[in-house]
Amino acid sequence: MGIGAVGATTSNLHSQITMDQGQYHHHNPKEGVKDYKTGGPITVHICPHSHDDVGWLKTVDEYFDGSRQDIQFANVEVELTSIIDALIANPERKFSEVEMKFFSMWWDHQTPAKQEQVKELVKNGQLELINAGWSMHDEACPTYEDMINNMMIGHDFVLENFGVKPRIGW
């Protein structure tokens, strides 16, 4: 099941949910989404997290600054700024950041005051640095040694700047 529109409000969410008749649920606009087995509502967990390729179709810098839109629309700097601002604006929001290469690039552009705000987001659990490799392992880490080095570099960044170790990795 998926949401058909980003930013759907509670009042129009029922019209944005997929209309498929899956094995375990069905959709009726008057009743909402129901579980076939219990007849009750289904629970949807939304886990906002990053998935930013550290070099795939564009260079690291092109992904970060949003250049070369003719290749792919991506601007990690704007993405991270928007996410952090949204977390600061609403303490009920949470986000999981995964790739430390881009996060470190963004971090280095921030004022000391903004860095302190981000440290507080990490401390209070709104921003979780999970996996926390320099990149995802599918980004040119074909061997065990490459995977270990990738994780060590990212984890060192997290420990040095936030004083924490990632709890979750893959």
Chimera marker file (.cmm) of the C-alpha trace (Angstrom):
<marker_set name="trace">
<marker id="1" x="0.000" y="0.000" z="0.000" r="1" g="1" b="0" radius="0.5"/>
<marker id="2" x="1.304" y="3.451" z="-0.791" r="1" g="1" b="0" radius="0.5"/>
<marker id="3" x="0.363" y="7.071" z="-0.591" r="1" g="1" b="0" radius="0.5"/>
<marker id="4" x="-0.456" y="8.607" z="-3.930" r="1" g="1" b="0" radius="0.5"/>
<marker id="5" x="0.559" y="12.175" z="-3.166" r="1" g="1" b="0" radius="0.5"/>
<marker id="6" x="3.302" y="13.625" z="-1.035" r="1" g="1" b="0" radius="0.5"/>
<marker id="7" x="1.921" y="15.992" z="1.569" r="1" g="1" b="0" radius="0.5"/>
<marker id="8" x="-1.583" y="14.541" z="1.588" r="1" g="1" b="0" radius="0.5"/>
<marker id="9" x="-3.572" y="15.954" z="4.486" r="1" g="1" b="0" radius="0.5"/>
<marker id="10" x="-5.540" y="13.830" z="6.919" r="1" g="1" b="0" radius="0.5"/>
<marker id="11" x="-8.800" y="14.971" z="5.364" r="1" g="1" b="0" radius="0.5"/>
<marker id="12" x="-7.871" y="13.873" z="1.860" r="1" g="1" b="0" radius="0.5"/>
<marker id="13" x="-5.603" y="10.951" z="2.734" r="1" g="1" b="0" radius="0.5"/>
<marker id="14" x="-8.322" y="8.353" z="2.161" r="1" g="1" b="0" radius="0.5"/>
<marker id="15" x="-8.556" y="9.404" z="-1.480" r="1" g="1" b="0" radius="0.5"/>
<marker id="16" x="-4.776" y="9.186" z="-1.887" r="1" g="1" b="0" radius="0.5"/>
<marker id="17" x="-4.372" y="5.580" z="-0.733" r="1" g="1" b="0" radius="0.5"/>
<marker id="18" x="-3.963" y="2.977" z="-3.435" r="1" g="1" b="0" radius="0.5"/>
<marker id="19" x="-7.103" y="1.307" z="-4.649" r="1" g="1" b="0" radius="0.5"/>
<marker id="20" x="-5.629" y="-2.177" z="-4.974" r="1" g="1" b="0" radius="0.5"/>
<marker id="21" x="-7.480" y="-5.157" z="-3.578" r="1" g="1" b="0" radius="0.5"/>
<marker id="22" x="-4.484" y="-6.784" z="-1.877" r="1" g="1" b="0" radius="0.5"/>
<marker id="23" x="-4.392" y="-10.104" z="-0.109" r="1" g="1" b="0" radius="0.5"/>
<marker id="24" x="-4.888" y="-8.586" z="3.340" r="1" g="1" b="0" radius="0.5"/>
<marker id="25" x="-6.785" y="-5.353" z="2.806" r="1" g="1" b="0" radius="0.5"/>
<marker id="26" x="-9.467" y="-3.671" z="0.703" r="1" g="1" b="0" radius="0.5"/>
<marker id="27" x="-10.418" y="-0.055" z="0.119" r="1" g="1" b="0" radius="0.5"/>
<marker id="28" x="-13.867" y="1.431" z="0.229" r="1" g="1" b="0" radius="0.5"/>
<marker id="29" x="-14.007" y="5.251" z="0.112" r="1" g="1" b="0" radius="0.5"/>
<marker id="30" x="-16.884" y="5.291" z="2.642" r="1" g="1" b="0" radius="0.5"/>
<marker id="31" x="-15.243" y="2.861" z="5.102" r="1" g="1" b="0" radius="0.5"/>
<marker id="32" x="-11.543" y="3.551" z="4.575" r="1" g="1" b="0" radius="0.5"/>
<marker id="33" x="-8.937" y="0.806" z="4.357" r="1" g="1" b="0" radius="0.5"/>
<marker id="34" x="-9.897" y="-2.365" z="6.240" r="1" g="1" b="0" radius="0.5"/>
<marker id="35" x="-7.994" y="-5.506" z="7.146" r="1" g="1" b="0" radius="0.5"/>
<marker id="36" x="-9.597" y="-8.593" z="5.573" r="1" g="1" b="0" radius="0.5"/>
<marker id="37" x="-8.883" y="-10.799" z="8.569" r="1" g="1" b="0" radius="0.5"/>
<marker id="38" x="-10.161" y="-8.530" z="11.362" r="1" g="1" b="0" radius="0.5"/>
<marker id="39" x="-12.351" y="-6.018" z="9.545" r="1" g="1" b="0" radius="0.5"/>
<marker id="40" x="-10.529" y="-3.284" z="11.442" r="1" g="1" b="0" radius="0.5"/>
<marker id="41" x="-8.318" y="-0.531" z="10.127" r="1" g="1" b="0" radius="0.5"/>
<marker id="42" x="-4.809" y="-1.391" z="8.977" r="1" g="1" b="0" radius="0.5"/>
<marker id="43" x="-1.726" y="0.246" z="10.436" r="1" g="1" b="0" radius="0.5"/>
<marker id="44" x="0.642" y="2.047" z="8.098" r="1" g="1" b="0" radius="0.5"/>
<marker id="45" x="4.160" y="2.855" z="9.293" r="1" g="1" b="0" radius="0.5"/>
<marker id="46" x="5.930" y="5.631" z="7.418" r="1" g="1" b="0" radius="0.5"/>
<marker id="47" x="9.675" y="5.716" z="8.027" r="1" g="1" b="0" radius="0.5"/>
<marker id="48" x="11.224" y="8.819" z="6.470" r="1" g="1" b="0" radius="0.5"/>
<marker id="49" x="14.863" y="8.193" z="5.622" r="1" g="1" b="0" radius="0.5"/>
<marker id="50" x="17.527" y="9.198" z="3.154" r="1" g="1" b="0" radius="0.5"/>
<marker id="51" x="18.599" y="7.257" z="0.110" r="1" g="1" b="0" radius="0.5"/>
<marker id="52" x="21.050" y="9.507" z="-1.676" r="1" g="1" b="0" radius="0.5"/>
<marker id="53" x="23.447" y="7.898" z="-4.109" r="1" g="1" b="0" radius="0.5"/>
<marker id="54" x="27.033" y="8.966" z="-3.550" r="1" g="1" b="0" radius="0.5"/>
<marker id="55" x="27.831" y="8.829" z="-7.237" r="1" g="1" b="0" radius="0.5"/>
<marker id="56" x="25.627" y="6.923" z="-9.656" r="1" g="1" b="0" radius="0.5"/>
<marker id="57" x="24.541" y="9.002" z="-12.630" r="1" g="1" b="0" radius="0.5"/>
<marker id="58" x="26.254" y="12.195" z="-11.453" r="1" g="1" b="0" radius="0.5"/>
<marker id="59" x="29.302" y="13.122" z="-9.422" r="1" g="1" b="0" radius="0.5"/>
<marker id="60" x="29.104" y="13.594" z="-5.663" r="1" g="1" b="0" radius="0.5"/>
<marker id="61" x="29.243" y="17.375" z="-6.080" r="1" g="1" b="0" radius="0.5"/>
<marker id="62" x="26.534" y="17.367" z="-8.783" r="1" g="1" b="0" radius="0.5"/>
<marker id="63" x="24.186" y="15.402" z="-6.522" r="1" g="1" b="0" radius="0.5"/>
<marker id="64" x="24.974" y="17.634" z="-3.562" r="1" g="1" b="0" radius="0.5"/>
<marker id="65" x="24.531" y="21.034" z="-5.233" r="1" g="1" b="0" radius="0.5"/>
<marker id="66" x="21.762" y="19.999" z="-7.617" r="1" g="1" b="0" radius="0.5"/>
<marker id="67" x="23.619" y="20.730" z="-10.828" r="1" g="1" b="0" radius="0.5"/>
<marker id="68" x="23.181" y="18.679" z="-14.007" r="1" g="1" b="0" radius="0.5"/>
<marker id="69" x="19.399" y="18.475" z="-13.707" r="1" g="1" b="0" radius="0.5"/>
<marker id="70" x="19.420" y="17.213" z="-17.293" r="1" g="1" b="0" radius="0.5"/>
<marker id="71" x="20.806" y="13.903" z="-15.957" r="1" g="1" b="0" radius="0.5"/>
<marker id="72" x="18.734" y="13.550" z="-12.806" r="1" g="1" b="0" radius="0.5"/>
<marker id="73" x="16.764" y="15.844" z="-10.516" r="1" g="1" b="0" radius="0.5"/>
<marker id="74" x="18.571" y="15.738" z="-7.178" r="1" g="1" b="0" radius="0.5"/>
<marker id="75" x="19.788" y="18.388" z="-4.770" r="1" g="1" b="0" radius="0.5"/>
<marker id="76" x="20.943" y="16.810" z="-1.519" r="1" g="1" b="0" radius="0.5"/>
<marker id="77" x="21.939" y="20.124" z="0.072" r="1" g="1" b="0" radius="0.5"/>
<marker id="78" x="18.397" y="21.498" z="-0.276" r="1" g="1" b="0" radius="0.5"/>
<marker id="79" x="16.939" y="18.161" z="0.808" r="1" g="1" b="0" radius="0.5"/>
<marker id="80" x="18.969" y="18.081" z="4.036" r="1" g="1" b="0" radius="0.5"/>
<marker id="81" x="18.312" y="21.740" z="4.818" r="1" g="1" b="0" radius="0.5"/>
<marker id="82" x="14.569" y="21.219" z="4.352" r="1" g="1" b="0" radius="0.5"/>
<marker id="83" x="14.553" y="18.118" z="6.519" r="1" g="1" b="0" radius="0.5"/>
<marker id="84" x="16.511" y="19.696" z="9.356" r="1" g="1" b="0" radius="0.5"/>
<marker id="85" x="14.314" y="22.822" z="9.272" r="1" g="1" b="0" radius="0.5"/>
<marker id="86" x="11.178" y="20.618" z="9.387" r="1" g="1" b="0" radius="0.5"/>
<marker id="87" x="12.550" y="18.666" z="12.360" r="1" g="1" b="0" radius="0.5"/>
<marker id="88" x="13.368" y="21.880" z="14.230" r="1" g="1" b="0" radius="0.5"/>
<marker id="89" x="9.897" y="23.275" z="13.477" r="1" g="1" b="0" radius="0.5"/>
<marker id="90" x="8.051" y="20.210" z="14.787" r="1" g="1" b="0" radius="0.5"/>
<marker id="91" x="9.464" y="18.074" z="17.616" r="1" g="1" b="0" radius="0.5"/>
<marker id="92" x="7.094" y="15.216" z="16.721" r="1" g="1" b="0" radius="0.5"/>
<marker id="93" x="8.848" y="14.648" z="13.382" r="1" g="1" b="0" radius="0.5"/>
<marker id="94" x="11.613" y="12.085" z="12.992" r="1" g="1" b="0" radius="0.5"/>
<marker id="95" x="14.057" y="11.282" z="10.201" r="1" g="1" b="0" radius="0.5"/>
<marker id="96" x="16.752" y="8.694" z="9.614" r="1" g="1" b="0" radius="0.5"/>
<marker id="97" x="19.871" y="9.807" z="7.766" r="1" g="1" b="0" radius="0.5"/>
<marker id="98" x="21.940" y="7.027" z="6.227" r="1" g="1" b="0" radius="0.5"/>
<marker id="99" x="24.800" y="8.339" z="4.040" r="1" g="1" b="0" radius="0.5"/>
<marker id="100" x="27.445" y="10.269" z="5.945" r="1" g="1" b="0" radius="0.5"/>
<marker id="101" x="29.368" y="11.551" z="2.920" r="1" g="1" b="0" radius="0.5"/>
<marker id="102" x="26.557" y="13.905" z="1.930" r="1" g="1" b="0" radius="0.5"/>
<marker id="103" x="25.653" y="14.646" z="5.525" r="1" g="1" b="0" radius="0.5"/>
<marker id="104" x="29.270" y="15.631" z="6.266" r="1" g="1" b="0" radius="0.5"/>
<marker id="105" x="29.305" y="17.934" z="3.226" r="1" g="1" b="0" radius="0.5"/>
<marker id="106" x="26.096" y="19.574" z="4.440" r="1" g="1" b="0" radius="0.5"/>
<marker id="107" x="27.399" y="19.706" z="8.044" r="1" g="1" b="0" radius="0.5"/>
<marker id="108" x="30.554" y="21.539" z="6.979" r="1" g="1" b="0" radius="0.5"/>
<marker id="109" x="28.436" y="24.343" z="5.443" r="1" g="1" b="0" radius="0.5"/>
<marker id="110" x="26.449" y="24.993" z="8.643" r="1" g="1" b="0" radius="0.5"/>
<marker id="111" x="26.983" y="27.699" z="11.230" r="1" g="1" b="0" radius="0.5"/>
<marker id="112" x="28.014" y="26.654" z="14.746" r="1" g="1" b="0" radius="0.5"/>
<marker id="113" x="24.495" y="27.591" z="15.925" r="1" g="1" b="0" radius="0.5"/>
<marker id="114" x="22.856" y="25.304" z="13.343" r="1" g="1" b="0" radius="0.5"/>
<marker id="115" x="25.302" y="22.509" z="14.204" r="1" g="1" b="0" radius="0.5"/>
<marker id="116" x="24.235" y="22.796" z="17.854" r="1" g="1" b="0" radius="0.5"/>
<marker id="117" x="20.580" y="22.531" z="16.812" r="1" g="1" b="0" radius="0.5"/>
<marker id="118" x="21.361" y="19.399" z="14.795" r="1" g="1" b="0" radius="0.5"/>
<marker id="119" x="23.274" y="17.879" z="17.723" r="1" g="1" b="0" radius="0.5"/>
<marker id="120" x="20.156" y="18.432" z="19.835" r="1" g="1" b="0" radius="0.5"/>
<marker id="121" x="18.025" y="16.693" z="17.167" r="1" g="1" b="0" radius="0.5"/>
<marker id="122" x="20.348" y="13.683" z="17.363" r="1" g="1" b="0" radius="0.5"/>
<marker id="123" x="20.357" y="13.772" z="21.158" r="1" g="1" b="0" radius="0.5"/>
<marker id="124" x="16.557" y="13.857" z="21.430" r="1" g="1" b="0" radius="0.5"/>
<marker id="125" x="16.076" y="11.116" z="18.819" r="1" g="1" b="0" radius="0.5"/>
<marker id="126" x="14.414" y="13.193" z="16.124" r="1" g="1" b="0" radius="0.5"/>
<marker id="127" x="17.367" y="12.692" z="13.799" r="1" g="1" b="0" radius="0.5"/>
<marker id="128" x="18.845" y="9.227" z="13.851" r="1" g="1" b="0" radius="0.5"/>
<marker id="129" x="22.063" y="8.467" z="12.038" r="1" g="1" b="0" radius="0.5"/>
<marker id="130" x="21.544" y="4.837" z="11.066" r="1" g="1" b="0" radius="0.5"/>
<marker id="131" x="23.777" y="2.519" z="9.099" r="1" g="1" b="0" radius="0.5"/>
<marker id="132" x="25.995" y="5.628" z="8.862" r="1" g="1" b="0" radius="0.5"/>
<marker id="133" x="28.429" y="4.340" z="6.308" r="1" g="1" b="0" radius="0.5"/>
<marker id="134" x="30.196" y="6.909" z="4.191" r="1" g="1" b="0" radius="0.5"/>
<marker id="135" x="27.901" y="5.619" z="1.453" r="1" g="1" b="0" radius="0.5"/>
<marker id="136" x="25.588" y="2.652" z="0.984" r="1" g="1" b="0" radius="0.5"/>
<marker id="137" x="27.417" y="-0.574" z="0.247" r="1" g="1" b="0" radius="0.5"/>
<marker id="138" x="25.997" y="-0.674" z="-3.275" r="1" g="1" b="0" radius="0.5"/>
<marker id="139" x="28.084" y="2.426" z="-3.990" r="1" g="1" b="0" radius="0.5"/>
<marker id="140" x="31.383" y="0.819" z="-5.027" r="1" g="1" b="0" radius="0.5"/>
<marker id="141" x="31.984" y="-1.393" z="-1.985" r="1" g="1" b="0" radius="0.5"/>
<marker id="142" x="32.330" y="-4.790" z="-3.655" r="1" g="1" b="0" radius="0.5"/>
<marker id="143" x="34.527" y="-6.477" z="-1.056" r="1" g="1" b="0" radius="0.5"/>
<marker id="144" x="34.313" y="-7.160" z="2.652" r="1" g="1" b="0" radius="0.5"/>
<marker id="145" x="37.287" y="-4.877" z="3.308" r="1" g="1" b="0" radius="0.5"/>
<marker id="146" x="35.639" y="-2.043" z="1.335" r="1" g="1" b="0" radius="0.5"/>
<marker id="147" x="32.433" y="-2.463" z="3.354" r="1" g="1" b="0" radius="0.5"/>
<marker id="148" x="34.308" y="-2.336" z="6.659" r="1" g="1" b="0" radius="0.5"/>
<marker id="149" x="36.299" y="0.754" z="5.620" r="1" g="1" b="0" radius="0.5"/>
<marker id="150" x="33.132" y="2.454" z="4.360" r="1" g="1" b="0" radius="0.5"/>
<marker id="151" x="31.421" y="1.881" z="7.702" r="1" g="1" b="0" radius="0.5"/>
<marker id="152" x="34.465" y="2.906" z="9.750" r="1" g="1" b="0" radius="0.5"/>
<marker id="153" x="34.813" y="6.256" z="7.968" r="1" g="1" b="0" radius="0.5"/>
<marker id="154" x="31.119" y="7.068" z="8.428" r="1" g="1" b="0" radius="0.5"/>
<marker id="155" x="31.029" y="5.879" z="12.034" r="1" g="1" b="0" radius="0.5"/>
<marker id="156" x="34.138" y="7.911" z="12.864" r="1" g="1" b="0" radius="0.5"/>
<marker id="157" x="32.389" y="11.030" z="11.515" r="1" g="1" b="0" radius="0.5"/>
<marker id="158" x="29.299" y="10.337" z="13.638" r="1" g="1" b="0" radius="0.5"/>
<marker id="159" x="31.289" y="9.615" z="16.798" r="1" g="1" b="0" radius="0.5"/>
<marker id="160" x="33.528" y="12.655" z="16.359" r="1" g="1" b="0" radius="0.5"/>
<marker id="161" x="30.705" y="15.109" z="15.696" r="1" g="1" b="0" radius="0.5"/>
<marker id="162" x="27.812" y="13.694" z="17.727" r="1" g="1" b="0" radius="0.5"/>
<marker id="163" x="29.395" y="11.440" z="20.332" r="1" g="1" b="0" radius="0.5"/>
<marker id="164" x="27.159" y="8.515" z="19.401" r="1" g="1" b="0" radius="0.5"/>
<marker id="165" x="27.495" y="5.200" z="17.613" r="1" g="1" b="0" radius="0.5"/>
<marker id="166" x="24.822" y="4.069" z="15.138" r="1" g="1" b="0" radius="0.5"/>
<marker id="167" x="22.452" y="1.502" z="16.667" r="1" g="1" b="0" radius="0.5"/>
<marker id="168" x="21.291" y="0.014" z="13.367" r="1" g="1" b="0" radius="0.5"/>
<marker id="169" x="23.272" y="-1.046" z="10.307" r="1" g="1" b="0" radius="0.5"/>
<marker id="170" x="23.131" y="-3.317" z="7.328" r="1" g="1" b="0" radius="0.5"/>
<link id1="1" id2="2" r="1" g="1" b="0" radius="0.2"/>
<link id1="2" id2="3" r="1" g="1" b="0" radius="0.2"/>
<link id1="3" id2="4" r="1" g="1" b="0" radius="0.2"/>
<link id1="4" id2="5" r="1" g="1" b="0" radius="0.2"/>
<link id1="5" id2="6" r="1" g="1" b="0" radius="0.2"/>
<link id1="6" id2="7" r="1" g="1" b="0" radius="0.2"/>
<link id1="7" id2="8" r="1" g="1" b="0" radius="0.2"/>
<link id1="8" id2="9" r="1" g="1" b="0" radius="0.2"/>
<link id1="9" id2="10" r="1" g="1" b="0" radius="0.2"/>
<link id1="10" id2="11" r="1" g="1" b="0" radius="0.2"/>
<link id1="11" id2="12" r="1" g="1" b="0" radius="0.2"/>
<link id1="12" id2="13" r="1" g="1" b="0" radius="0.2"/>
<link id1="13" id2="14" r="1" g="1" b="0" radius="0.2"/>
<link id1="14" id2="15" r="1" g="1" b="0" radius="0.2"/>
<link id1="15" id2="16" r="1" g="1" b="0" radius="0.2"/>
<link id1="16" id2="17" r="1" g="1" b="0" radius="0.2"/>
<link id1="17" id2="18" r="1" g="1" b="0" radius="0.2"/>
<link id1="18" id2="19" r="1" g="1" b="0" radius="0.2"/>
<link id1="19" id2="20" r="1" g="1" b="0" radius="0.2"/>
<link id1="20" id2="21" r="1" g="1" b="0" radius="0.2"/>
<link id1="21" id2="22" r="1" g="1" b="0" radius="0.2"/>
<link id1="22" id2="23" r="1" g="1" b="0" radius="0.2"/>
<link id1="23" id2="24" r="1" g="1" b="0" radius="0.2"/>
<link id1="24" id2="25" r="1" g="1" b="0" radius="0.2"/>
<link id1="25" id2="26" r="1" g="1" b="0" radius="0.2"/>
<link id1="26" id2="27" r="1" g="1" b="0" radius="0.2"/>
<link id1="27" id2="28" r="1" g="1" b="0" radius="0.2"/>
<link id1="28" id2="29" r="1" g="1" b="0" radius="0.2"/>
<link id1="29" id2="30" r="1" g="1" b="0" radius="0.2"/>
<link id1="30" id2="31" r="1" g="1" b="0" radius="0.2"/>
<link id1="31" id2="32" r="1" g="1" b="0" radius="0.2"/>
<link id1="32" id2="33" r="1" g="1" b="0" radius="0.2"/>
<link id1="33" id2="34" r="1" g="1" b="0" radius="0.2"/>
<link id1="34" id2="35" r="1" g="1" b="0" radius="0.2"/>
<link id1="35" id2="36" r="1" g="1" b="0" radius="0.2"/>
<link id1="36" id2="37" r="1" g="1" b="0" radius="0.2"/>
<link id1="37" id2="38" r="1" g="1" b="0" radius="0.2"/>
<link id1="38" id2="39" r="1" g="1" b="0" radius="0.2"/>
<link id1="39" id2="40" r="1" g="1" b="0" radius="0.2"/>
<link id1="40" id2="41" r="1" g="1" b="0" radius="0.2"/>
<link id1="41" id2="42" r="1" g="1" b="0" radius="0.2"/>
<link id1="42" id2="43" r="1" g="1" b="0" radius="0.2"/>
<link id1="43" id2="44" r="1" g="1" b="0" radius="0.2"/>
<link id1="44" id2="45" r="1" g="1" b="0" radius="0.2"/>
<link id1="45" id2="46" r="1" g="1" b="0" radius="0.2"/>
<link id1="46" id2="47" r="1" g="1" b="0" radius="0.2"/>
<link id1="47" id2="48" r="1" g="1" b="0" radius="0.2"/>
<link id1="48" id2="49" r="1" g="1" b="0" radius="0.2"/>
<link id1="49" id2="50" r="1" g="1" b="0" radius="0.2"/>
<link id1="50" id2="51" r="1" g="1" b="0" radius="0.2"/>
<link id1="51" id2="52" r="1" g="1" b="0" radius="0.2"/>
<link id1="52" id2="53" r="1" g="1" b="0" radius="0.2"/>
<link id1="53" id2="54" r="1" g="1" b="0" radius="0.2"/>
<link id1="54" id2="55" r="1" g="1" b="0" radius="0.2"/>
<link id1="55" id2="56" r="1" g="1" b="0" radius="0.2"/>
<link id1="56" id2="57" r="1" g="1" b="0" radius="0.2"/>
<link id1="57" id2="58" r="1" g="1" b="0" radius="0.2"/>
<link id1="58" id2="59" r="1" g="1" b="0" radius="0.2"/>
<link id1="59" id2="60" r="1" g="1" b="0" radius="0.2"/>
<link id1="60" id2="61" r="1" g="1" b="0" radius="0.2"/>
<link id1="61" id2="62" r="1" g="1" b="0" radius="0.2"/>
<link id1="62" id2="63" r="1" g="1" b="0" radius="0.2"/>
<link id1="63" id2="64" r="1" g="1" b="0" radius="0.2"/>
<link id1="64" id2="65" r="1" g="1" b="0" radius="0.2"/>
<link id1="65" id2="66" r="1" g="1" b="0" radius="0.2"/>
<link id1="66" id2="67" r="1" g="1" b="0" radius="0.2"/>
<link id1="67" id2="68" r="1" g="1" b="0" radius="0.2"/>
<link id1="68" id2="69" r="1" g="1" b="0" radius="0.2"/>
<link id1="69" id2="70" r="1" g="1" b="0" radius="0.2"/>
<link id1="70" id2="71" r="1" g="1" b="0" radius="0.2"/>
<link id1="71" id2="72" r="1" g="1" b="0" radius="0.2"/>
<link id1="72" id2="73" r="1" g="1" b="0" radius="0.2"/>
<link id1="73" id2="74" r="1" g="1" b="0" radius="0.2"/>
<link id1="74" id2="75" r="1" g="1" b="0" radius="0.2"/>
<link id1="75" id2="76" r="1" g="1" b="0" radius="0.2"/>
<link id1="76" id2="77" r="1" g="1" b="0" radius="0.2"/>
<link id1="77" id2="78" r="1" g="1" b="0" radius="0.2"/>
<link id1="78" id2="79" r="1" g="1" b="0" radius="0.2"/>
<link id1="79" id2="80" r="1" g="1" b="0" radius="0.2"/>
<link id1="80" id2="81" r="1" g="1" b="0" radius="0.2"/>
<link id1="81" id2="82" r="1" g="1" b="0" radius="0.2"/>
<link id1="82" id2="83" r="1" g="1" b="0" radius="0.2"/>
<link id1="83" id2="84" r="1" g="1" b="0" radius="0.2"/>
<link id1="84" id2="85" r="1" g="1" b="0" radius="0.2"/>
<link id1="85" id2="86" r="1" g="1" b="0" radius="0.2"/>
<link id1="86" id2="87" r="1" g="1" b="0" radius="0.2"/>
<link id1="87" id2="88" r="1" g="1" b="0" radius="0.2"/>
<link id1="88" id2="89" r="1" g="1" b="0" radius="0.2"/>
<link id1="89" id2="90" r="1" g="1" b="0" radius="0.2"/>
<link id1="90" id2="91" r="1" g="1" b="0" radius="0.2"/>
<link id1="91" id2="92" r="1" g="1" b="0" radius="0.2"/>
<link id1="92" id2="93" r="1" g="1" b="0" radius="0.2"/>
<link id1="93" id2="94" r="1" g="1" b="0" radius="0.2"/>
<link id1="94" id2="95" r="1" g="1" b="0" radius="0.2"/>
<link id1="95" id2="96" r="1" g="1" b="0" radius="0.2"/>
<link id1="96" id2="97" r="1" g="1" b="0" radius="0.2"/>
<link id1="97" id2="98" r="1" g="1" b="0" radius="0.2"/>
<link id1="98" id2="99" r="1" g="1" b="0" radius="0.2"/>
<link id1="99" id2="100" r="1" g="1" b="0" radius="0.2"/>
<link id1="100" id2="101" r="1" g="1" b="0" radius="0.2"/>
<link id1="101" id2="102" r="1" g="1" b="0" radius="0.2"/>
<link id1="102" id2="103" r="1" g="1" b="0" radius="0.2"/>
<link id1="103" id2="104" r="1" g="1" b="0" radius="0.2"/>
<link id1="104" id2="105" r="1" g="1" b="0" radius="0.2"/>
<link id1="105" id2="106" r="1" g="1" b="0" radius="0.2"/>
<link id1="106" id2="107" r="1" g="1" b="0" radius="0.2"/>
<link id1="107" id2="108" r="1" g="1" b="0" radius="0.2"/>
<link id1="108" id2="109" r="1" g="1" b="0" radius="0.2"/>
<link id1="109" id2="110" r="1" g="1" b="0" radius="0.2"/>
<link id1="110" id2="111" r="1" g="1" b="0" radius="0.2"/>
<link id1="111" id2="112" r="1" g="1" b="0" radius="0.2"/>
<link id1="112" id2="113" r="1" g="1" b="0" radius="0.2"/>
<link id1="113" id2="114" r="1" g="1" b="0" radius="0.2"/>
<link id1="114" id2="115" r="1" g="1" b="0" radius="0.2"/>
<link id1="115" id2="116" r="1" g="1" b="0" radius="0.2"/>
<link id1="116" id2="117" r="1" g="1" b="0" radius="0.2"/>
<link id1="117" id2="118" r="1" g="1" b="0" radius="0.2"/>
<link id1="118" id2="119" r="1" g="1" b="0" radius="0.2"/>
<link id1="119" id2="120" r="1" g="1" b="0" radius="0.2"/>
<link id1="120" id2="121" r="1" g="1" b="0" radius="0.2"/>
<link id1="121" id2="122" r="1" g="1" b="0" radius="0.2"/>
<link id1="122" id2="123" r="1" g="1" b="0" radius="0.2"/>
<link id1="123" id2="124" r="1" g="1" b="0" radius="0.2"/>
<link id1="124" id2="125" r="1" g="1" b="0" radius="0.2"/>
<link id1="125" id2="126" r="1" g="1" b="0" radius="0.2"/>
<link id1="126" id2="127" r="1" g="1" b="0" radius="0.2"/>
<link id1="127" id2="128" r="1" g="1" b="0" radius="0.2"/>
<link id1="128" id2="129" r="1" g="1" b="0" radius="0.2"/>
<link id1="129" id2="130" r="1" g="1" b="0" radius="0.2"/>
<link id1="130" id2="131" r="1" g="1" b="0" radius="0.2"/>
<link id1="131" id2="132" r="1" g="1" b="0" radius="0.2"/>
<link id1="132" id2="133" r="1" g="1" b="0" radius="0.2"/>
<link id1="133" id2="134" r="1" g="1" b="0" radius="0.2"/>
<link id1="134" id2="135" r="1" g="1" b="0" radius="0.2"/>
<link id1="135" id2="136" r="1" g="1" b="0" radius="0.2"/>
<link id1="136" id2="137" r="1" g="1" b="0" radius="0.2"/>
<link id1="137" id2="138" r="1" g="1" b="0" radius="0.2"/>
<link id1="138" id2="139" r="1" g="1" b="0" radius="0.2"/>
<link id1="139" id2="140" r="1" g="1" b="0" radius="0.2"/>
<link id1="140" id2="141" r="1" g="1" b="0" radius="0.2"/>
<link id1="141" id2="142" r="1" g="1" b="0" radius="0.2"/>
<link id1="142" id2="143" r="1" g="1" b="0" radius="0.2"/>
<link id1="143" id2="144" r="1" g="1" b="0" radius="0.2"/>
<link id1="144" id2="145" r="1" g="1" b="0" radius="0.2"/>
<link id1="145" id2="146" r="1" g="1" b="0" radius="0.2"/>
<link id1="146" id2="147" r="1" g="1" b="0" radius="0.2"/>
<link id1="147" id2="148" r="1" g="1" b="0" radius="0.2"/>
<link id1="148" id2="149" r="1" g="1" b="0" radius="0.2"/>
<link id1="149" id2="150" r="1" g="1" b="0" radius="0.2"/>
<link id1="150" id2="151" r="1" g="1" b="0" radius="0.2"/>
<link id1="151" id2="152" r="1" g="1" b="0" radius="0.2"/>
<link id1="152" id2="153" r="1" g="1" b="0" radius="0.2"/>
<link id1="153" id2="154" r="1" g="1" b="0" radius="0.2"/>
<link id1="154" id2="155" r="1" g="1" b="0" radius="0.2"/>
<link id1="155" id2="156" r="1" g="1" b="0" radius="0.2"/>
<link id1="156" id2="157" r="1" g="1" b="0" radius="0.2"/>
<link id1="157" id2="158" r="1" g="1" b="0" radius="0.2"/>
<link id1="158" id2="159" r="1" g="1" b="0" radius="0.2"/>
<link id1="159" id2="160" r="1" g="1" b="0" radius="0.2"/>
<link id1="160" id2="161" r="1" g="1" b="0" radius="0.2"/>
<link id1="161" id2="162" r="1" g="1" b="0" radius="0.2"/>
<link id1="162" id2="163" r="1" g="1" b="0" radius="0.2"/>
<link id1="163" id2="164" r="1" g="1" b="0" radius="0.2"/>
<link id1="164" id2="165" r="1" g="1" b="0" radius="0.2"/>
<link id1="165" id2="166" r="1" g="1" b="0" radius="0.2"/>
<link id1="166" id2="167" r="1" g="1" b="0" radius="0.2"/>
<link id1="167" id2="168" r="1" g="1" b="0" radius="0.2"/>
<link id1="168" id2="169" r="1" g="1" b="0" radius="0.2"/>
<link id1="169" id2="170" r="1" g="1" b="0" radius="0.2"/>
</marker_set>
